[in-house]
Amino acid sequence: MTVEVTTGELAGQGALVTGATKGIGRVTALMLARLGAEVVLSGRDEQQGKQAVEEILAGGGRAHFAAADLRDEASARSLARRATELLGHVDVLVNNAGVYPFAPTTDMTEQDFDGVYDVNVKAPFFLVAELAPAMARRGRGAVVNVTTMVAEYGHSGYSLYGSSKAAIVLLTKSWAAEFGPRGVRVNAVSPGPTRTEGTAPMGEDLEALARTLPAGRPASPEEIAEAITFLASPRASFVHGTTLHVDGGRWAV
């Protein structure tokens, strides 16, 4: 996609996007840059991260890459501080990084459990703990959490992943109550089946799941990123504590 800056809607704002080296996170970072935000892209793949940064810079935007594995409180707080150093202030936080193993409960180990909850719950928790107070002191900010449609209904094989994202749905509401009165909007986007590098190994299973939706097809990363950038933007100024279901109609039916 073209990264040329098209509006100043987010001019002067700093944005941190986790899991931004590919898929939904990468496209989200590019879109935020197009709206005028200076963006820190975080992830584990330095080569892909720097390529995304170069794409943004080539379009006249401003961006940086910050490597982070987000396995514990220390890595989350370190990333938040690094992003603040690079940007001056973080006005938009997109908690997109996540791991999503699909397997029966009986096949999961304690190591699997800890790995999923470390990245999917602990990292967003401490990123918000580090960044939201500064947003509140400035009287403005937006946090967008990326969840999943299986956070809100039972599906065989998704117990570990779905439960971790269900925690994020509740945290979205709790953080809206905690930080909203001081100008920080906290919302979530709940994607349905989306065709990305991460879901490519699902192959036909992803297509089969998508055919059960009213939309009848998987989403593109751009379709999910559009919802994320909307919630991050002033256009969503009166939206607090909600989960926007971008799932092809699964929530409805």
N, C-alpha and C positions, 0 to 999 in steps of 0.2 A: 504494500500500500504506500501511497505518497505521504510523506511526513511534513510537507510544507506547512508552515504555520498559517492558519486560515482565519483565526479570530483572536481577539485579546481577552476572551471570556475568563481565562485563568491567568492572565498576565500578572506578574509579580508574585505568583504563588509557587511554592515548592511542593512537589509530590514524590512520595516514596511508594514504589510498587514492588511487592515481593513476588518471587516466582516469575520474573519478568524476562527471562532469557528465551522463552518460546511460548507458543499457544496463546491463551487468553491474556496472560500477564503481559506478554510482549506487545500484543496489539493494543492493550489498554494504555501502556506507556506511550506508544506512538500517538494514540489519540489525544492523550492529555497534553503531549508536547504540541500537537497541532492547535490546541486551544490556548497555547501560550504559556503553559506551566513549564518550569524547570524541573526535570525529572531525574530521580535516582532509580535506576533499575537494579534490582537485587536478584541474585541467584547463585547457583553453583557452577554453571558453565561460563567461564570467563570469556572464551572465544565468542560464543553466541551473544553474550551480554555486550561485549565491545562492538560487535557488528551492529547490534540494535542502536547503540549509542551513536555510531558513525552515521547510521541512516537518519537519525534525528538531527544531528549536526549538519548533515548535507542539505537538509530542508530548511535550515535557518533556525532550528530549535536549539534548546540547551539541555544537555543530559550528561549523566555520569553513571558509571557502573561501580557497584559495591558488592564484592563477593560475600556470601553469608550462607551457612548451612542451616541456621535456625533450628538447632537441636536442643537448645536449653535457654534458660533465662539470660545467661551471660551473652550468648550470641545475638539474641533479640535486642537486648539493651545496647550492645555494641553497635549493631546496625543502625539503631535509632540515633545514636550519638554521631555516628559517621555521616548519616544523611543530613543531620542538623548542621554539621560542620561544612558540608558541601553546599548546602542550600541556604544557610542562614536561619531558616525556619521551615518546618514541615507543616503545610496547611492541609494536605491531602494524604491520607494513608490508605492504600489498597492492600488488604490482607488476602492475597491471592495464592501464595505458596501452599502447596498441599501434596499429600501422598494418598493414594487411593487403591490399596490392595483389595481385590475382590476374591473372597474365599469363604468357605464355611467357618463358622465359629470354632468348630472342633479342630480345624487345621491351623489356627492362629496360636502363636507362642507369646509369652510375656514380652519378648524382644519386639515382636511385631506390634503388639499393643502399645508399648512405650514409644516406638518409632512413629506411629500414626498420631498419637496424642501429643507428642513433643512438637511435631511440625504443625499439626492442624489446630491445636488448642493452645498449648503453652506459648508458642511463638507469638501468635496474635495477641494473647493476653498481655504479655510483657512489652510488646511494641506499643500497645495502647497505654499501658501503665507509664511508659517512658515519654510518649509523645502527646497524649491527650491533655495532660495538665498544662503544658505550654500553650497548646491551642486555646484552652479555656482562659488562660491569662490574657491572650490577645483578643479573646472574645469572638473567635471564628475558627472553623476547621471542619473537615469532613472525613469520616472514616467509612470505608466501604468494605465489608467482609464478603468473601465469596464462599457460598455454601453449596448445597446440592439438593436436587429434588428428593433424594433418598434420605434426607435428614428428617423428613416429615411424614414418611409412611414406611411400613415394613416391607423389606424386599430380601429374599433369601440370598445370602452371600455378601450382603452389604452391611452386616451388623457393626463391624469395627469402624469402617469409613463413615457410615451413616450416623452412628452415635457421636463420633467426633464432631461432625458438622452440625448435629442437633445442639451440641453445646454452644457452637458459634451462633446459632439462631437465638438462643436464650441470652448469650452475652451481648448480642446486638441490642436487644431490648433493655438489658440492664445498663449498658453503657449509655444508651439514649437517655435513660432516666438520670444517670449520674452526671453526664457532661452536657446534655442538651440545654439545661437552664443557663449554662455559661457560654452558649453560642456554638457548641460542637455538635454537628449532626452525625449520627451513627446509623447506618442502614446496611442492608445485605442484598446481594443478588444470588438467586438460586437457579443455576443453569440446569437444563435438561441435557440429554445426550448431545455432546459437542464433538465435532471431528477435529482433533488436534494431534500433535505428535504423541502426546501422552496416552490418548485413547486409541491410537492406531492399532496396537496389538489386539484390541477387542474384535477387530475385523467385522465380520458379518453380524456378530452379536450386538454391536452398537446399532447397526442398521435395523436389526430385528426389534430392538428395544424402541427405536425411534418410530417404527411403523405402528406402535401401539398408541402413539400420541395423536391428538387431532391434527397437528401439523404434518405428521406422516414422514418426517425426515429429521436428520440431525441438524443442529445449529452449526453455523460457522463461528470461529472465534470473534469475528467482527460483530456479530449480532449480540453476543454476550458483552463485549467490551463497550458497545454503545450504551447499554443499560448502566454499566459501572460508571462511565464518564458522565452520564446524566445525573446520577446520584451524587457525584463528586462536584458537580457544577452548581452555580447559583440558580439554575433553572429548577432545582429541587430544594429551594430554600425553606419550604414549609413541610418537608418530608423528614420525619424523625422516627427511628425505631421500626421501620418496616422492612419486610423481605419482599423484594420484587422478583416474581416468579417468571423467569425467562426460559420456560421449559416446554414450549410447543403445545401448551394446554394441559399438561399432566396434572397440575394442581387443581384445575377445574373439573376434570373428569377422572 
